[in-house]
């Protein structure tokens, strides 16, 4: 991977005051890996309000349907306790995945950059991908690692031969990505 692509994106992000979503799309277009994207986000200090150029950790907003078990919040708390560069803001959006779908459609059509990670049902993947509201994540789960997942779950989050998600709890060994 060329360091020049990373440096160019960092300069563009700072000069043009890219939102976090614009950085994600540009990084995908440049073919940058997830680790390179992390470098760009950390070096630009990108947050949901990128124009203010805040210092400190990058905050990633995760929209999820209501989790009555509390497991998702526990995962976020454990991650946030270990990470100094990235923090996750966990936001429950409703009692059902349909509520989450409707909330994200509203956010996406308004071009509101507040959602970075969304939990969605598999039937919504093609709709969101076709609309350009999600970004392929091929580099986050290389083909050789996909064999650890049930094939149907990988197929369910694939649209036009591009991987658009990773289902939690979909590995035969019961593990999570």
C-alpha positions in Angstrom: 0.0 0.0 0.0 1.3 3.4 -0.9 1.9 5.8 1.9 1.2 8.5 -0.6 -2.5 7.5 -0.8 -2.8 7.8 2.9 -1.1 11.2 3.0 -3.2 12.5 0.1 -6.4 11.5 1.9 -5.2 13.1 5.1 -4.5 16.3 3.2 -7.8 16.2 1.4 -9.7 15.5 4.6 -8.2 18.4 6.4 -8.3 20.9 3.5 -11.8 20.0 2.3 -13.1 19.3 5.8 -14.4 15.9 4.9 -16.9 14.2 7.2 -16.1 10.8 8.6 -18.5 9.3 6.0 -16.7 11.1 3.1 -13.4 9.8 4.4 -14.8 6.2 4.5 -16.0 6.5 0.9 -12.8 8.1 -0.3 -10.7 5.4 1.5 -12.7 2.7 -0.1 -12.3 4.2 -3.6 -8.6 4.4 -3.0 -8.5 0.7 -1.9 -7.1 1.5 1.6 -7.2 -1.3 4.2 -9.0 -1.0 7.5 -5.7 -0.3 9.3 -4.8 2.4 6.8 -8.3 3.9 7.3 -7.7 3.9 11.1 -4.5 5.8 10.5 -6.3 8.4 8.4 -9.1 8.8 11.0 -6.6 9.1 13.9 -4.4 11.6 12.1 -7.3 13.8 10.9 -9.0 13.6 14.4 -12.2 12.9 12.5 -15.4 12.9 14.6 -19.1 13.4 13.6 -18.4 17.1 13.6 -15.2 17.0 11.6 -15.4 20.7 10.8 -14.7 21.5 14.4 -11.4 19.5 14.3 -11.6 18.3 17.8 -8.7 16.5 19.3 -8.9 13.2 21.2 -10.2 9.8 20.2 -12.3 9.2 17.1 -15.9 8.5 18.0 -17.7 5.9 16.0 -21.5 5.8 16.3 -23.1 2.4 16.3 -26.9 2.3 15.6 -28.4 -0.9 16.9 -31.9 -2.2 17.6 -32.8 -2.5 21.3 -30.7 -5.2 23.1 -32.6 -6.2 26.2 -29.8 -8.6 27.2 -27.3 -5.8 27.6 -24.6 -7.8 25.8 -24.0 -5.2 23.1 -23.4 -2.4 25.7 -21.1 -4.7 27.6 -19.0 -5.3 24.4 -18.9 -1.5 23.8 -17.9 -0.8 27.4 -15.1 -3.4 27.2 -13.8 -2.0 23.9 -13.9 1.6 25.1 -12.0 0.7 28.3 -9.2 -0.8 26.2 -9.0 1.7 23.4 -7.5 5.2 23.7 -7.7 6.2 20.0 -11.2 5.0 19.1 -14.4 5.2 21.2 -17.8 3.7 20.2 -21.0 5.6 21.0 -23.6 2.9 21.3 -27.1 4.1 20.3 -30.2 1.9 20.5 -32.7 3.0 17.9 -35.9 1.1 18.6 -37.4 -2.2 19.7 -37.3 -3.8 16.3 -35.0 -4.0 13.3 -37.8 -2.3 11.3 -37.5 0.7 13.6 -33.7 0.7 13.0 -34.3 0.4 9.3 -36.7 3.3 9.2 -34.3 5.4 11.4 -31.3 4.7 9.2 -33.3 5.4 6.0 -34.2 8.8 7.4 -30.6 9.5 8.4 -29.2 8.3 5.1 -31.6 10.1 2.8 -30.9 13.3 4.8 -27.1 12.7 4.3 -26.7 12.9 8.0 -23.2 11.5 8.9 -24.2 10.5 12.4 -24.4 6.7 11.8 -21.1 4.9 11.2 -22.0 1.3 12.0 -25.5 -0.1 11.7 -26.9 -3.4 12.7 -29.5 -4.5 10.2 -31.3 -7.6 9.1 -30.0 -9.4 6.0 -32.9 -8.4 3.8 -31.9 -4.8 4.1 -28.4 -5.3 2.8 -29.2 -5.0 -0.9 -31.4 -2.0 -0.4 -28.8 -0.1 1.5 -25.9 -1.1 -0.8 -27.8 -0.2 -4.0 -28.7 3.2 -2.5 -25.0 3.8 -1.7 -25.7 4.1 2.0 -23.2 1.4 3.0 -19.6 0.8 2.1 -18.1 -2.6 1.0 -16.0 -4.2 3.7 -14.1 -6.7 1.7 -10.8 -5.7 3.3 -12.1 -6.2 6.8 -12.9 -9.9 6.3 -10.5 -11.4 3.7 -11.8 -14.4 1.7 -9.5 -16.8 3.7 -11.2 -15.8 6.9 -14.7 -16.1 5.6 -14.5 -19.9 5.8 -14.9 -19.6 9.6 -18.5 -18.3 9.0 -21.6 -20.1 7.8 -21.7 -19.6 4.0 -25.3 -18.5 4.1 -24.6 -15.6 6.4 -21.7 -14.4 4.2 -24.0 -14.7 1.1 -26.7 -12.8 2.9 -24.4 -9.7 3.4 -23.1 -9.8 -0.1 -24.5 -7.6 -2.8 -23.2 -7.6 -6.4 -20.2 -9.7 -5.4 -19.2 -7.2 -2.7 -19.3 -7.9 1.0 -21.3 -5.3 2.9 -21.3 -6.6 6.4 -20.3 -9.2 9.0 -23.0 -10.9 11.0 -22.3 -11.2 14.7 -22.6 -14.7 16.1 -22.6 -16.4 12.7 -19.5 -18.6 13.0 -20.0 -22.3 13.4 -17.9 -22.2 16.6 -20.3 -19.7 18.1 -17.6 -16.9 18.1 -18.1 -13.4 16.9 -16.0 -11.5 14.4 
